[in-house]
Amino acid sequence: MIDAVGSLKHTEFLKILVSSMIDADIISYKKEFLAFIHFPTDKYYIQRLSSWLNRSGEIQDRQFRIAIENRFGFTEEIWDLPTTLQKLNIKQTVKQIKESIASENSLDIHELIPIEYPITTKQKMLLDEFKNLKKQEEIEDKIDELTSIGHLDQKIENQEFIAVLLEHAYNKGLYHIIVEFILPKLLYNYRCQTRVLKLEAHTLGSLENYGTAKHILSKLIHENVIENINLRTSAISNHKRDMLNGQNQEELKESLPLLIEHYTYTHKLDNIYSYYTGINLLYMVTLVQILFPKDKRYMTIDRQEIYNKSKPSLKIDKTHNDYYVTMSGFEFQLLLNREGVLEKIESFLANHEPHASLVERTVRQMRLFIAAAEADKHTTVLLFKKATEILEGYISI
C-alpha cells in the first residue's frame, strides 16, 4: 500500500471529484452524484453527500466507498495516493467519462429508430370508453378486451396508449390492475418517465408498499421548486405511513420530531407554504400534541399559524386534483376543531360526486391518524371518526 502521507481527506477528494463532474456537465448538481454512482438508499432524508461522511471527513460507509470505486474504475489505493496523483486520476477519469458520453450522443439513434408513437384514433376511442366505465366488472372486461386485441402488448406503438391508460386507471383507484396488467407492459423509456414513476409510487403507497414508494419519490426530487416540494412531501408522507403503521408510542416519541422537522423544512421552502405539505405537517403536529400533551417541544407550535400560511396555496395550487384541494381545506378545519365542517363535507360529496377511489385515500389518511392518536374521547379524534363515517357512507353507495 502506498504511504498515505499527503493524501486528500475523503471530503476534499469528493469535493474535487464532484466539482470536476459539474464543470464537465456530467451532472448538474451535487445531489445527483448519489444517483450517478448507482448508490441505493431507502432513507428518504439522505440527499447530501455529507450524510455519508464522519466528523473527521472520512467516508463512514464501506459500501459507499466501493460504489465510488466501481463507478469510476478506481482501485482501493486511490484513497491513499499522494494528492497530486489523486487529482491526476480524477482529471483523467472525468475526461474519459465526458468523451464516452459525447461519443454515445454523437449519432442520435432515435432518428433511425423512433422511441415514441402518438395515440391513434382507435386508441383514443378505447381510452375514452375506459375512462367512462364505473363498474368493476366492466373495467375488468375492458382490460381483457384490450389484452385480446393487442393494445396491451409490450410494443413501442402501444406505449403512449398504455401510459395514458395508467393515468385513467390510477384515477379510478385500480391499483392491483396497474401493478399486474399495466406497469409490466411499459418499455424502459416509458417506465422511467417522471409521470409514470410518480403514478407507480402513488400506486404502491396506496397498496401500503411505502418503502418502495418513498424510494422512487426520493429519486425524483429535483430543482423545479413546486414539483420539488410535492415530491419531497410525498416521499416524507410514505415514510410517515410506514412509521405510523409499525411503531409503538415510545418509538413514535423518538421518530416524530424528525418527521415534523422535515415537513416544516419543506413547508418553508422558498416561502411557498404549500397546502399539501401544510396539511401533512398539521396532522403530525396535532398528533404529537395529543400523544404527548406535556412535551414542551410541541406545545409552542401554533397550529392556526400553519393553516394561515397554507391557506393561500389552497386557492392558487394547480398541481393537484380539485378534490384534494377542497378536501384538504376541510381537513385543516377538522384539525382545528372548527364547527360546521361535517355538514360542508356532506354537501361537497352530494354536489360534486367525486370518484370513490379519491375518497378512499382520504379515509386511509384519517384512519391512520385516528389509530395513531389512541385517544377515543379527544375532541379532534371524535370529529375525524364522524368524518370517516360520512366518507365511508358515500363510498358504499
GUDO-544595 format. One record per residue: residue in three letters; x, y, z of N, C-alpha, C in turn. Coordinates in steps of 0.05 Angstrom, whole numbers, plus 5000, padded with zeros to 4 digits. Atoms other than C-alpha are relative to their C-alpha. Layout:
// GUDO-544595
ALAXYZXYZXYZ
...
END
This chain:
// GUDO-544595
MET501749765000500050005000501850255000
ILE498449755002502750694982499550165026
ASP500149834976504251155041497850204997
ALA502349825001498051565059500750295005
VAL499249724994502052185078499650174975
GLY500549825022499852765035497549944984
SER502550065014493252445013497850205007
LEU502449834994486852845008498249865020
LYS502150114984481652755061497749924981
HIS502250095017475552405034498150234992
THR501749765007471553055038501350164978
GLU498649855021476853404996500049864974
PHE500050165024477252834947497250024986
LEU502749995011469652824937499350284989
LYS500549735009469353584931501250054972
ILE498649975026474453574874498649834978
LEU501250185019471152974841497350114990
VAL502749915007464053254843500250274984
SER499649755014466353954822500949964971
SER499050075027470053654763497849904982
MET502250115016463853284741498050214993
ILE501849785006459553904746501250184978
ASP498649845020464754304706499949874973
ALA500050155025464653754653497149954990
ASP502850045008456953774650499149715001
ILE500850284997456553044670497649985020
ILE502349964982452053224729499650305003
SER500749714997448553884744500250105028
TYR500149934972448053874819501549795017
LYS498650194983451853564877498449765007
LYS501650224991445953144898499549794978
GLU500350205021445952794830502349795002
PHE497750184998452552454850499149735009
LEU500950264990449051904890498749834978
ALA501350155022444751724830502049914979
PHE498050065020450751744784501649755007
ILE498450244992454551214825498249775006
HIS501950224996448150794830500049915028
PHE500050084972448350804905497250005012
PRO502850024990441650554933499850085029
THR500549944972438650814997497050015004
ASP502849994994431850725029499450215021
LYS500449784981432851335074499250244984
TYR501149785017428451875044501450265006
TYR498949744992432152425081502950044992
ILE497249985007439152275055500250114971
GLN499849875026440452764998502750144997
ARG497449855001447253075015502349805004
LEU497750174997454052755008501050005028
SER499049984973455752995077498849795019
SER501350204984450952475104501649745001
TRP498450255002455951935085502850045011
LEU497349944989461952255120499950045030
ASN499949954972464152255192501250275006
ARG499149734993466452865231502950054992
SER497249965008473752755212500350024970
GLY499949975029471852795139500649754985
GLU499550255013472552055123497349864994
ILE502450145007467451615088499449785021
GLN500650194978463851215143498549754990
ASP501450235011460250725097501749864979
ARG498250155018464550195064498749964973
GLN501350055025459350045011499950264983
PHE500049755014459150784992502750044986
ARG497349975012466650784981500449814977
ILE499850205021466250144940498450094975
ALA501649915023460650444897501550214984
ILE498449805014465151034881502249874983
GLU497850145013470950574864499049864975
ASN501050155023466750144818499050184978
ARG501149835021463250714782502250154984
PHE497949855013469751084766502449834992
GLY497850175007474250484757502550045017
PHE497749964982478650684816500749745015
THR499250214982482650174856499850115028
GLU500249914972482250194932502450175009
GLU497649844993489150514932499650304994
ILE500549725008486151164904499950185025
TRP500349844976484651394975502650065014
ASP497549974986491851334997502350114983
LEU498049895018495451614936500850295009
PRO499349724995499252274943498050184985
THR502049815010494952884929500350054970
THR499649945029498053024860499049774983
LEU501050235015496552314836497049975002
GLN502950014997489552334864498650194981
LYS501249805018487952974827500349934971
LEU499550095028491052694763498149784993
ASN501850225004486852064769497150114995
ILE502649885003480552484778499750144973
LYS500149855025482152934719499849814976
GLN499950195022483652344672497349844998
THR502450165000477551944694497650164991
VAL502249835008472652524687500150064970
LYS499749955029475452674618499149764984
GLN500850255015474451944596497049975000
ILE502950024998467251954621498750204982
LYS501149795017465952604585500249924971
GLU499650095028468852334520498149774993
SER501750235005464851694527497150094996
ILE502749895003458352084536499750144973
ALA500149865026459952524476499949814977
SER500050205021461351904434497249874997
GLU502750135000454651594454497950184987
ASN502049825010450952224435500650114973
SER499249885026454552374370498149934977
LEU501950085020449451994329497449925014
ASP502650054986442252014353498649774987
ILE501150245011439751314342497050034997
HIS502949975002432651564352499150124973
GLU500749915027432951884283499449764982
LEU500350245015433251174257497849825012
ILE501950174986429150814309498350185019
PRO501749824983423251224338499549875027
ILE500550104973422151164413497150075009
GLU502849924993415051464413498249994976
TYR502150005020408751364373497650145012
PRO502449874989402651824381497749815002
ILE502450174997396051534403498350024975
THR501650015024391851314345497150075006
THR502849944996384551494334498549775014
LYS501250234987382550784353500749985029
GLN499150014972386650804417498750225016
LYS501349794986383651474436497149935006
MET502850084996376651194428499949795023
LEU499950214979378550594472500650135028
LEU499449864975381451064525497550155011
ASP502549864992375051484526498049805011
GLU501950204990370950854535500849905028
PHE499050094974375350624592499650215022
LYS500349784981375151304626497150025010
ASN502849974992367551284628498849765014
LEU501050244986366950584658499950055030
LYS500249974972364650554730499949745016
LYS500250254986363149834748502549834997
GLN497550155000368949384767499949774979
GLU500250225019366348814724500450104971
GLU499749885026366049274663503050074995
ILE497149925002373149524677501749754994
GLU498450255004375948814682499549884972
ASP500650095027372348624617501550174979
LYS498649835019375449224582503049945000
ILE497250084999382449034606500449744984
ASP499850255015381248334578499850064970
GLU500349935028378948644512502550134989
LEU497649875009385049094507502349804997
THR498050215002389448494520499649834975
SER500650185022386048064468500450134973
ILE499649875026386448584413502850124996
GLY497249935003393848714426500850285009
HIS499349734993393549424454501650015026
LEU498450014976396949204518502649844995
ASP497550135007402548844481502350195005
GLN497749834994409449094501501450094974
LYS498949915025410649444435500250315001
ILE499549724999413150144421497550164991
GLU502449855009406750344384497850015020
ASN502150004979402650194447500850165024
GLN499049894976406950564497498550255010
GLU501449764991403551244498497249945008
PHE502750094993396750904499500049885028
ILE499850134974398950484559500550205022
ALA499449794980401751094595497650165008
VAL502549854995395151474588498049825015
LEU501750194986391350844608500749985030
LEU499050004973395650834671498850235016
GLU501249774986393251534689497149965006
HIS502950044996385951354679499649785022
ALA500350224980386850704720500650105028
TYR499449904974390151084776497850185011
ASN502249824992384551604778497649845009
LYS502150174992379751024786500749825024
GLY499250164977383750714843500549714994
LEU499650285009385350084803502949915005
TYR497250044993391849954839501149724993
HIS499250275006392149204831500249954970
ILE499950035029390549244757502450144989
ILE497649855008396049764749502549835003
VAL497650154994401249324782500249744983
GLU500050265014399148684747499950014970
PHE500550005029396948894677501250244985
ILE499249765015399449594661503050075002
LEU497249934996406249754691501949804986
PRO498250195013409449104666500150024969
LYS500149975029407549294594501550244989
LEU498549765009411549944593502949934995
LEU497150035006418349934560501650195016
TYR498249854983424350224595499850304997
ASN500149715005423950914562497650135013
TYR502449894988416851004587499949945030
ARG500150074971417550644654501750205017
CYS498349814985422951154673499150294999
GLN501049735001418851764656498950095027
THR500849904974417352214715497049965004
ARG502950024997409852204702499249715008
VAL500550284994409951434704501049925027
LEU498850074974414551374763498450125023
LYS501649884979410251854804497449845004
LEU502450164998403951444789500649735012
GLU499250264988407650804805500550035030
ALA499549964972409951084871497450045016
HIS502549964986403051334890498349755000
THR501550265001400050664869501149825022
LEU498850174980404950284913499450105028
GLY500749894974403650764970497249935008
SER502850074995396250634963499649705007
LEU500050294994397749884967501749945025
GLU498550024975401750025031502849904997
ASN497250075005408449874999501550275002
TYR499049734996411150515030503050024995
GLY497150005003418550325028500850054971
THR499349965028418850254952498950264990
ALA501249755009414250854942501850245007
LYS498349774992418651334982502749994986
HIS497450035014424951054948499750124972
ILE500449895027422151214879499750315001
LEU500449714999419851904900502550165008
SER497549864992426452084933501950034977
LYS498349985024429951934867499050214980
LEU501149815019425252404830500350295008
ILE499849724990426553024873502050154983
HIS498249845016429653574830499550295006
GLU499849724994430354324825497550164993
ASN502549865005423454514799498650045027
VAL500649954972421154854863497449875009
ILE502650104990413754674868500049694997
GLU499850295004415053974839501849885021
ASN498150094979420853904888498449985026
ILE501650004976416154084945498049775001
ASN502050225002410753594922501349735003
LEU498750264999415653024913501249955028
ARG498950034972419153154980497749935019
THR502250054982412453175015498949724997
SER501050275005410152534982501949795011
ALA498050194990416652174999499949995031
ILE500149994971416252405072497449875009
SER502650114992408852205075500049704998
ASN499850295002410351505051501649895024
HIS498550084976415551455106498350025025
LYS501849964977410351725155498149765003
ARG501950224999405351185137501349745009
ASP498450244992410650645143500550015030
MET499349964972412650925210497649975019
LEU502450024983405651005239498849725001
ASN501150275000403750305219501749805015
GLY498250204989409849985250501250075027
GLN498749924975411750375313498050045023
ASN501749954976409050405384500450285009
GLN499949724992408151045423502850095009
GLU497349924991415151035454501850044976
GLU498349975024418350945386499250254985
LEU500949755014414051505357501050255014
LYS499049774985416451965412502850084990
GLU497349955010423451885383500050084971
SER499949965029421751895309498350234989
LEU501849795010416152415303501450274998
PRO498649745003420753015317501450044974
LEU498649995025424952855256498150034977
LEU502049985020418752765214498950294998
ILE501049734999415953435236502150204990
GLU497849825010422753765223500150004970
HIS499950015029422653525151497650124987
TYR502449875011415453735139500350305003
THR499749724996417054415169501950134981
TYR498049905019423254505126498850024972
THR501150005027419454315063497750214998
HIS502149815000413554755082501050294996
LYS498849735001418155365087501550054974
LEU498349965024421855245021499050224982
ASP500649775018422055884980497550165009
ASN502449854989416456165025497549934985
ILE502450085015411355774984497849915018
TYR501950104980407955445043497749854987
SER501950175015404454915000498049885020
TYR502150124983397754685028500549705004
TYR499550305000399853965011501949935023
THR498250044978405754005058498850095027
GLY501149894976401954425108498049825013
ILE502050174988396253935118501449755012
ASN498550224989401153365129501550085026
LEU498749894976405053795178498050035023
LEU502049954979398753985216499049745012
TYR500750264990396653255221502049915021
MET498050114982403253075254500350175025
VAL499949834976403453685300497649955018
THR502450074984396353535323500449735014
LEU499650264988398252815334501950015024
VAL498149994977404252965378498950165023
GLN501249854978400253475418497949835014
ILE501950194987395052925431501649795015
LEU498550224988400152375446501750105024
PHE498049904980405052805487499350285009
PRO501149734993400953385516501850165018
LYS498349854981406353565567502850054989
ASP497449965013412153575518500250294991
LYS499749715005414454305515500950054971
ARG499149975028417454195445497750064981
TYR502349995018410554145415497850205009
MET502149834990406154585459500350294989
THR499649735010409255215430499450034970
ILE500649995028407555025358497150104996
ASP502649885004401755455334498749874975
ARG501450145022397055015292498550194981
GLN501549805016392955615269501950144981
GLU498049865017399355935241500649824976
ILE499450195022400755305199497750034979
TYR502349975018393755375169500050274986
ASN500049735011394256125159502150034977
LYS497949995020400756045120499449834976
SER500650195022398055465078497550094985
LYS502649935012391255775063500250124972
PRO499949895027393356205003500649794978
SER499350215019396155574969497549854992
LEU502550145007389155264972498650134976
LYS501449855021386855804924501550004973
ILE498449965025392655814874501349744990
ASP498750255008395255094872498749884976
LYS501050125024394554794803501349734994
THR498550255004398654164813498649755010
HIS501550234989393453724847497150004991
ASN502850035006386553464833498350185018
ASP501749814985381053954855498949875025
TYR501150144977378353424902501950025024
TYR498050004979384853404942500250285013
VAL499849734990385054164948497650065018
THR502449954984377854204973500049845025
MET500150174976378353615020502150085020
SER497949914981384853865049499150255015
GLY501149774986381254515065498249915023
PHE501750114979376154105105501749875022
GLU498250134981381753705138501450215018
PHE498849784984385154355161498050085022
GLN502149904981378554565194499449795021
LEU500450214980377653885227502250005020
LEU497750004982384653915256500050245019
LEU500249764983382954605284497450005015
ASN502550044985376354345313497950224993
ARG502049805009372054835271497249875000
GLU502750105002364554765274498950014972
GLY501450005026360254605214501549874977
VAL498450125021365654225176498749754990
LEU501250255008361953565175497850054979
GLU502149935018356053895141501150094973
LYS498749915025360654215089501049764984
ILE499050245014363653525073497749864987
GLU502350135011356753225064498950144975
SER501049845022354653795018501949974976
PHE498150025022361053744977499749734986
LEU500350265011360252994967497449984983
ALA502650015014352953074946500050164974
ASN500049825023354253644897502049934979
HIS497750045019360853434865500449704993
GLU499850295005360452664869502849914991
PRO497250095007368052534870500249704997
HIS499750295004370551854848500649875027
ALA499750144974370451344905502949955007
SER497250064995377851194897501450255013
LEU498849764988379551924915499150025029
VAL501049994972375151894977501349795017
GLU498750214985378251234998502850095010
ARG497349914992385151575000499750195024
THR500549824976382352105048499449835024
VAL500750184978379351555091502549875012
ARG497650134991386051195095501750205017
GLN498549804985389451845117498850055027
MET501349954975384251975170500149765019
ARG499950244984384151255195502849975013
LEU497350014990391751275203500450195023
PHE499849804979391251905245498449905025
ILE501650094978385651615288501349775015
ALA498750234987389350965301502550085015
ALA497549914987395851325318499550165025
ALA500649824978392451815365499449855026
GLU500750174976389951265412498550165021
ALA501549834981385151765444497150024990
ASP502750015011377951575430498250235008
LYS501749794991374952145470501050284995
HIS498949745007379352705445498250144979
THR501949855017375153255411500749974970
THR499250025028379253235347499649724989
VAL500350285009379252475343497149944995
LEU502850055004371752455352498950134974
LEU500749875025370952955295500849844976
PHE499050165022375252525250498449744997
LYS501650245001371251905268497350054986
LYS502549935013364852245247500450064970
ALA499449945028368152495183500449754984
THR499550255014370451795164497449854996
GLU502750135004363351535175498650124976
ILE501349875023360752045126501349914974
LEU498550075024366151885075499649714993
GLU500450285005365351135082497149944991
GLY502850035009357851205075499750084971
TYR500049925028358951565009501249794982
ILE498750215016363651024984498249764996
SER501750245001358650475000497650024983
ILE502549965016353050784959500349884972
END
